[in-house]
């Protein structure tokens, strides 16, 4: 027995998905004499990558995302401070 045609059954059209615009770059200036100007977006990306590395090192164990983020943030910002004070 053939199936009854229902709305959406057998259609191949796709719904369009909205795309968010890229975030604006915000400059972080802690020391005016520093030649290192890092953007907030770049810092966030570095923190995100490091937090994911920590997650990988733990064997992809869930439940430590906030801890991983804070450790990564401390490491990345510590490197930035060291570079700016040198």
Buried (B, 14 or more C-beta within 10 A) or exposed (E): EEEEEEEEEEEEEEEEEEEEEEEEEEEEEEEEEBEEEBBEBBBEEBBBEBBBEBBEEEEEEEEEEEEBBEBBBEBBBEEBEEEBEE
